[in-house]
Amino acid sequence: MDWLLILHHMRMDESVKDCIDLGQITYNNGDFYHTVMWMEHALQQLEREKEKMSESYYKRTHALILDYLAFATFQVA
């Protein structure tokens, strides 16, 4: 699957959940390079949507994204 093509065709306002879901798919497929890409995009979206969500949801989601991002970055490096 060409993740760059998917990202190119996505609207830039896709939800945080959509980005995390795609990041988890790439993670489970061992594609850590694209996991980093999706989780970085999820982090950007999370910051944009921060005011629309509860603080506890924000913190849990932020921690989840950082967890995937840390491991995938370690695998890529």
C-alpha positions as CSV (number, residue, x, y, z in Angstrom):
1,M,0.0,0.0,0.0
2,D,1.4,3.4,-0.9
3,W,0.9,5.5,2.3
4,L,2.3,8.6,0.7
5,L,-0.5,8.4,-2.0
6,I,-3.1,8.0,0.8
7,L,-1.7,11.0,2.7
8,H,-1.7,13.1,-0.5
9,H,-5.3,12.3,-1.2
10,M,-6.5,12.9,2.4
11,R,-7.8,16.2,3.4
12,M,-5.5,17.9,5.8
13,D,-8.3,18.1,8.4
14,E,-8.7,14.4,8.8
15,S,-9.4,13.5,12.4
16,V,-6.8,12.5,15.0
17,K,-8.4,9.1,15.2
18,D,-8.1,8.5,11.4
19,C,-4.4,9.4,11.6
20,I,-3.8,7.1,14.6
21,D,-5.7,4.3,13.0
22,L,-3.5,4.5,9.9
23,G,-0.4,4.8,12.0
24,Q,-1.4,1.7,13.9
25,I,-1.9,-0.2,10.6
26,T,1.5,0.7,9.4
27,Y,3.0,-0.2,12.8
28,N,1.4,-3.6,12.8
29,N,2.7,-4.1,9.3
30,G,6.3,-3.3,10.5
31,D,6.3,-0.1,8.4
32,F,7.9,2.1,11.0
33,Y,8.9,4.9,8.6
34,H,5.2,5.5,7.7
35,T,4.2,5.0,11.3
36,V,6.3,8.0,12.2
37,M,4.7,10.0,9.4
38,W,1.1,9.2,10.5
39,M,1.8,9.7,14.2
40,E,3.5,13.0,13.6
41,H,0.4,14.0,11.5
42,A,-1.8,12.8,14.3
43,L,0.1,14.9,16.8
44,Q,-0.4,18.0,14.7
45,Q,-4.1,17.3,14.3
46,L,-4.4,16.7,18.1
47,E,-2.9,20.1,18.8
48,R,-5.4,21.7,16.3
49,E,-8.4,20.0,17.8
50,K,-7.3,20.4,21.5
51,E,-10.0,22.9,22.4
52,K,-12.7,20.5,21.1
53,M,-11.9,17.7,23.5
54,S,-11.7,17.0,27.2
55,E,-8.4,17.3,29.0
56,S,-8.3,13.6,29.9
57,Y,-9.0,12.5,26.3
58,Y,-6.3,14.9,25.1
59,K,-3.7,13.5,27.6
60,R,-4.5,9.8,26.9
61,T,-4.4,10.4,23.2
62,H,-1.2,12.5,23.4
63,A,0.5,9.7,25.4
64,L,-0.7,7.0,22.9
65,I,0.7,8.9,19.9
66,L,4.0,9.6,21.7
67,D,4.3,5.9,22.6
68,Y,3.9,4.8,19.0
69,L,6.1,7.6,17.8
70,A,8.9,6.8,20.2
71,F,9.1,3.1,19.3
72,A,8.7,3.7,15.5
73,T,11.4,6.4,15.6
74,F,13.7,4.0,17.4
75,Q,13.1,1.3,14.8
76,V,13.8,3.7,11.9
77,A,17.0,5.2,13.4
